[in-house]
Amino acid sequence: MADEDGDFPPVPLRRRLFIALLAVATAVTLFMMMLERIGAPEIPRPPPPAGPSVCAEGQLSRCLGGKAEVIVVPAPAAAPASAGSVR
């Protein structure tokens, strides 16, 4: 079996720093290219959803933030306590 230390010479510190710097610079460049999108077509935005619009000045109903009509039903009368439930 061959000696693993003798197969390849060690990489000098300056070369390792250069490779690390080149990797970081490449990653930053790719990240910035994804953010900037130079020359790419604009991303289409979806249209606003159909539905009620925001209330105009003085509008009170049929809009977001307006008053809603509520029907209030009176509470049912309390049932009388049965004689068997009293202890």
C-alpha positions, 0 to 999 in steps of 0.5 A: 500500500502506498504512503498517503503523505507521499502521493501528493505534495501539501498545498501551500497556505497561500494557495489554500487562501487563494482557493478559499477567496476565489470560492467566496468571491464566486458565491457572492457574485452568483448571489448578487446576480440572482438578486439584481437579475440584470437583463432578465425580464421583469417578474410578472405580478399577479393581479389584485384579487377580485372582491370588495374594495377599500372604503371610499370617503364616507362609504359605510357598507359593501367595502373593506372596513365598512359596517356589516349588518348583524341580526341579533337573536335574543338568547333562549330563556333559562330552563327551570332547574328540575327537582331531581338535580338539587342536592 
